[in-house]
Amino acid sequence: MKRLIATPLFFLLTALSAYCQQSDTLRVLVLAPNKVEVSKDCKAEYEARNNVLVKNRVLAAAAKRKQKESNQEQYSQQPEYTRKMFENDIAFVDSLTLSNYVSYIARDFIAYRLYKPHKIKPRLILVTTEKLPSNLTAYAAMAAKTKADFILNFPLLVARKSKQGWQVTTSTELYSSKQKTTIVKEQSVGTIEGNGPTDYPMCERGELECAFVNSVYENIYKCVLLIAESRK
């Protein structure tokens, strides 16, 4: 949770704006999970952690706005699509919950990874609170409405407890507007243990939201590779 507040503005703007000379902008839209199911034995802990996140999001959003104000000159020099991504980041934090945390992390991770190591030129990676079921017609309509090249969706998240503790099973889908079909349709399981060494930490090991993040990490990485491949 601390990383929501701690990310420096200069780092985020650098990651978002690098290689911004071309106008052919790659557009990726990340949807909020369509359905989240939490088993009865998990609900009390789930709600308690969600309350903490909701409380902390106020501080996180305020910190991001303060960073922007403190670096206004640098911010104003960024291209329009970079500013849109930053404003989208702040706006989504205002609506952040444990249920849609994976969407926020996915947007953040995709935006960064398309820059490093893939060096994708202008990209507009946005996250929304809108939800969709697993449906090609719905995906096509959303893609046409938002001009998205790709739509990342999480049709279903199921949280329950196992012998190892919290366990979250998440369905991940990636829709390609060009191919007019779902090119990733996977399901994976996550626990509160971290993903191991990485130059881009996704969550703090042992915290409840790690089970959610770890349930999508592998498939988000697959999505990044496919999105990057589409620009070659």
C-alpha positions as a printed NumPy array, in Angstrom:
array([[  0.   ,   0.   ,   0.   ],
       [  2.885,   2.355,   0.753],
       [  3.959,   2.345,  -2.908],
       [  0.761,   4.204,  -3.846],
       [  2.027,   7.211,  -1.94 ],
       [  5.762,   6.853,  -2.401],
       [  6.135,   6.833,  -6.213],
       [  7.99 ,  10.048,  -7.126],
       [  6.382,  12.21 ,  -9.801],
       [  9.586,  12.521, -11.809],
       [  9.884,   8.708, -12.026],
       [  6.292,   8.278, -13.115],
       [  6.482,  11.016, -15.733],
       [  9.736,   9.593, -17.075],
       [  8.188,   6.155, -17.408],
       [  5.058,   7.539, -19.042],
       [  6.617,  10.049, -21.422],
       [  9.761,   8.375, -22.766],
       [  9.89 ,   7.986, -26.542],
       [  6.974,  10.34 , -27.111],
       [  7.968,  11.816, -30.469],
       [  5.534,   9.84 , -32.655],
       [  1.771,  10.413, -32.801],
       [  0.785,   6.77 , -33.372],
       [ -0.263,   6.166, -29.787],
       [ -0.841,   2.654, -28.48 ],
       [ -4.041,   2.58 , -26.424],
       [ -4.739,   0.002, -23.732],
       [ -7.784,   0.099, -21.458],
       [ -7.794,  -1.821, -18.168],
       [-11.254,  -2.591, -16.79 ],
       [-12.281,  -3.117, -13.173],
       [-13.009,  -6.741, -12.205],
       [-16.494,  -7.64 , -13.377],
       [-17.305,  -9.878, -10.41 ],
       [-15.558, -10.496,  -7.078],
       [-16.614, -13.399,  -4.891],
       [-15.344, -13.605,  -1.298],
       [-16.024, -16.712,   0.776],
       [-17.73 , -16.316,   4.151],
       [-14.614, -17.219,   6.141],
       [-12.721, -14.401,   4.403],
       [-15.247, -11.579,   4.515],
       [-14.327, -10.061,   7.895],
       [-10.625,  -9.85 ,   7.052],
       [-11.416,  -8.709,   3.518],
       [-13.627,  -5.873,   4.706],
       [-11.109,  -4.8  ,   7.353],
       [ -8.292,  -4.6  ,   4.81 ],
       [-10.536,  -2.854,   2.311],
       [-11.37 ,  -0.209,   4.928],
       [ -7.649,   0.424,   5.445],
       [ -7.118,   0.764,   1.695],
       [-10.054,   3.159,   1.326],
       [ -8.657,   5.273,   4.155],
       [ -5.142,   5.266,   2.708],
       [ -6.282,   6.134,  -0.811],
       [ -7.191,   9.627,   0.389],
       [ -3.609,  10.145,   1.532],
       [ -2.246,   8.598,  -1.658],
       [ -4.308,  10.829,  -3.94 ],
       [ -3.389,  13.915,  -1.92 ],
       [  0.314,  13.017,  -2.104],
       [  0.15 ,  12.585,  -5.88 ],
       [ -1.592,  15.931,  -6.317],
       [  1.021,  17.584,  -4.116],
       [  3.803,  16.032,  -6.209],
       [  2.177,  17.458,  -9.317],
       [  1.879,  20.933,  -7.797],
       [  5.498,  20.833,  -6.606],
       [  6.694,  19.88 , -10.092],
       [  4.236,  21.948, -12.127],
       [  6.816,  23.215, -14.614],
       [  8.048,  19.704, -15.402],
       [  4.477,  18.428, -15.554],
       [  3.304,  21.128, -17.986],
       [  6.144,  20.239, -20.371],
       [  4.928,  16.672, -20.784],
       [  2.923,  15.633, -23.869],
       [ -0.858,  15.513, -23.597],
       [ -1.071,  11.719, -23.444],
       [  1.368,  11.646, -20.514],
       [ -0.701,  14.153, -18.569],
       [ -3.827,  12.118, -19.326],
       [ -2.219,   9.028, -17.845],
       [ -1.171,  10.847, -14.711],
       [ -4.634,  12.374, -14.23 ],
       [ -6.179,   8.95 , -14.839],
       [ -3.879,   7.522, -12.161],
       [ -5.028,  10.08 ,  -9.596],
       [ -8.703,   9.728, -10.519],
       [ -8.622,   5.957, -10.129],
       [ -6.879,   6.156,  -6.764],
       [ -9.9  ,   8.151,  -5.579],
       [-12.03 ,   5.061,  -6.349],
       [ -9.552,   2.401,  -5.257],
       [-10.798,  -0.655,  -3.35 ],
       [ -9.43 ,  -4.093,  -2.651],
       [-11.737,  -5.404,  -5.387],
       [-10.24 ,  -3.231,  -8.141],
       [ -6.672,  -3.08 ,  -6.821],
       [ -5.531,  -5.577,  -9.478],
       [ -6.7  ,  -3.186, -12.201],
       [ -4.688,  -0.31 , -10.762],
       [ -1.572,  -2.448, -10.451],
       [ -2.074,  -3.884, -13.95 ],
       [ -2.264,  -0.411, -15.499],
       [  0.829,   0.683, -13.626],
       [  2.78 ,  -2.443, -14.537],
       [  1.824,  -2.416, -18.229],
       [  2.667,   1.273, -18.61 ],
       [  6.087,   0.7  , -17.067],
       [  6.939,  -2.552, -18.846],
       [  6.039,  -1.205, -22.275],
       [  8.682,   1.436, -21.566],
       [ 11.207,  -0.893, -19.956],
       [ 12.387,  -3.053, -21.599],
       [ 10.216,  -2.764, -24.735],
       [ 10.616,   0.965, -25.394],
       [  7.178,   1.268, -26.95 ],
       [  6.637,   4.733, -28.372],
       [  3.608,   6.866, -27.349],
       [  1.24 ,   4.818, -25.242],
       [ -1.939,   5.668, -23.417],
       [ -2.561,   3.04 , -20.754],
       [ -5.705,   3.893, -18.814],
       [ -7.656,   2.202, -16.039],
       [-11.383,   2.584, -15.51 ],
       [-13.991,   1.63 , -12.93 ],
       [-16.203,   0.353, -15.764],
       [-16.93 ,  -3.378, -15.823],
       [-17.723,  -5.855, -18.572],
       [-18.541,  -9.57 , -18.654],
       [-16.487, -11.93 , -20.808],
       [-18.173, -11.051, -24.093],
       [-16.685, -10.251, -27.514],
       [-19.561,  -7.982, -28.508],
       [-19.162,  -5.96 , -25.32 ],
       [-15.4  ,  -5.766, -25.833],
       [-15.795,  -4.582, -29.429],
       [-18.268,  -1.886, -28.393],
       [-15.981,  -0.661, -25.606],
       [-12.968,  -0.67 , -27.93 ],
       [-14.87 ,   1.389, -30.497],
       [-16.06 ,   3.813, -27.827],
       [-12.607,   4.35 , -26.292],
       [-10.464,   3.745, -29.411],
       [ -8.558,   1.118, -27.435],
       [ -6.178,  -1.205, -29.285],
       [ -6.397,  -3.657, -26.389],
       [ -8.793,  -4.192, -23.497],
       [ -7.643,  -6.012, -20.361],
       [-10.425,  -7.503, -18.291],
       [-10.796,  -9.58 , -15.142],
       [-14.193, -11.283, -15.523],
       [-14.046, -13.07 , -12.168],
       [-12.024, -13.002,  -8.935],
       [-12.692, -15.616,  -6.252],
       [-11.129, -15.215,  -2.788],
       [-11.104, -18.008,  -0.235],
       [ -8.881, -19.543,   2.416],
       [ -6.846, -22.702,   1.961],
       [ -4.35 , -24.518,   4.184],
       [ -1.73 , -22.044,   2.964],
       [ -3.9  , -19.055,   3.873],
       [ -5.518, -16.571,   1.51 ],
       [ -5.943, -17.795,  -2.044],
       [ -7.32 , -15.73 ,  -4.919],
       [ -8.24 , -17.234,  -8.295],
       [ -8.571, -14.71 , -11.116],
       [ -9.659, -14.935, -14.731],
       [ -7.705, -12.635, -17.051],
       [ -8.65 , -11.751, -20.636],
       [ -6.974,  -9.54 , -23.23 ],
       [ -9.04 ,  -8.389, -26.206],
       [ -7.373,  -7.225, -29.409],
       [ -9.299,  -4.715, -31.514],
       [ -7.26 ,  -5.569, -34.595],
       [ -7.852,  -9.306, -34.306],
       [-11.391,  -8.791, -32.986],
       [-10.979, -11.592, -30.482],
       [ -9.65 , -12.473, -27.04 ],
       [ -5.964, -13.331, -27.389],
       [ -5.408, -14.135, -23.701],
       [ -7.941, -16.101, -21.695],
       [ -6.28 , -17.544, -18.614],
       [ -6.964, -18.305, -14.961],
       [ -4.354, -18.355, -12.212],
       [ -4.089, -18.535,  -8.432],
       [ -2.281, -16.163,  -6.085],
       [ -1.331, -16.193,  -2.39 ],
       [  0.096, -13.486,  -0.122],
       [  3.686, -14.505,  -0.855],
       [  5.611, -12.102,  -3.119],
       [  6.602, -12.704,  -6.73 ],
       [ 10.302, -12.863,  -5.947],
       [ 13.106, -10.507,  -7.06 ],
       [ 11.958,  -7.849,  -9.527],
       [ 12.902,  -4.305, -10.459],
       [  9.23 ,  -3.374, -10.226],
       [  7.666,  -4.53 ,  -6.922],
       [  3.976,  -5.297,  -7.352],
       [  2.982,  -5.505,  -3.681],
       [  4.383,  -5.799,  -0.174],
       [  4.987,  -9.441,   0.737],
       [  2.544, -10.776,   3.306],
       [ -0.145,  -8.134,   2.802],
       [ -3.611,  -9.302,   1.801],
       [ -3.658,  -7.469,  -1.525],
       [ -0.628,  -9.532,  -2.563],
       [ -2.925, -12.529,  -3.022],
       [ -4.908, -10.487,  -5.556],
       [ -1.83 ,  -9.131,  -7.32 ],
       [ -0.143, -12.532,  -7.5  ],
       [ -3.276, -14.033,  -9.018],
       [ -2.862, -11.836, -12.112],
       [  0.89 , -11.186, -12.301],
       [  1.819, -14.046, -14.631],
       [ -1.012, -13.355, -17.046],
       [ -0.44 ,  -9.582, -17.069],
       [  3.148, -10.294, -18.052],
       [  1.88 , -12.428, -20.95 ],
       [ -0.341,  -9.54 , -21.998],
       [  2.597,  -7.128, -21.985],
       [  4.574,  -9.421, -24.301],
       [  1.668,  -9.712, -26.755],
       [  0.98 ,  -5.969, -26.714],
       [  4.658,  -5.222, -27.283],
       [  4.816,  -7.777, -30.116],
       [  1.937,  -6.002, -31.883],
       [  4.101,  -2.884, -32.283],
       [  7.021,  -4.578, -34.026]])
